Amino acid sequence: MYRIMIVEDDDKIASMLQSSLEKYNYLATRATNFKALKDDLISIQPDLILLDIHLPAYDGFYWCRQFRTVTNAPIIFVSARAGEMDQVMAIENGGDDYITKPFHLDILLAKVKSVLRRTYGEYAAVSANNGEELNLNGLLLHRTKNTLEWQSKRVDLTKNESLLLGCLMEKADTIVSRDTLLEALWDDVDFVDDNTLTVNVTRVRKKMEELGLHKVIETVRGQGYRLLTNWNEDGVVE
């Protein structure tokens, strides 16, 4: 039974989410300590988090960053803020998906099911069977651990960052279309803003820069992205 943490200060919405999730046999727990949500997270140990932006004390972007210091569990933002920049900020701060209020419960439940399936279920099993590790010129992606290593340095990845990088590594030095990457990360691309992919690519680039690899993911205008492999020991593409 998957554990879902609901971070929503509107009692009516939180109750509705909890009862709906429980009908589908999820173990849904509402966060209560909005001044110490990280403590709630550690106590609950959720498999997925539903996170509002407007919260007492600190906003959802702040808490998403805090959550990412202790968990790689997928985070779906659920917010009344429908602006494009809000969705971009959600992804930049560590979120995996975004749904706006008011929302249809069927859509939210479909997103929850999709994210859990990709993270823990049948699609995750496929990734593991295809190779628990990918090694490309010393760059090592641990798919089951969601970590990336190069030259004794390591960074943690979100599940989507790991899926994205895995796709690029498997087709290194060739162009991977945006549609291919979108389909690899999300089941229903009709509900995914194209900026979401761009933000995820930006996050992966930053993680690789933390390791010392610079400008190794190339944007091919109008087509997609290409992971270059001709980097030297200093992490510079030759």
Beta strands, then each sheet from edge to edge (+ up, - down):
strand 1: 3-7
strand 2: 27-30
strand 3: 48-51
strand 4: 75-79
strand 5: 97-100
strand 6: 133-136
strand 7: 139-142
strand 8: 147-150
strand 9: 153-156
strand 10: 176-177
strand 11: 217-220
strand 12: 224-227
sheet 1: 2+ 1+ 3+ 4+ 5+
sheet 2: 6+ 7- 8+ 9-
sheet 3: 10+ 12- 11+
end
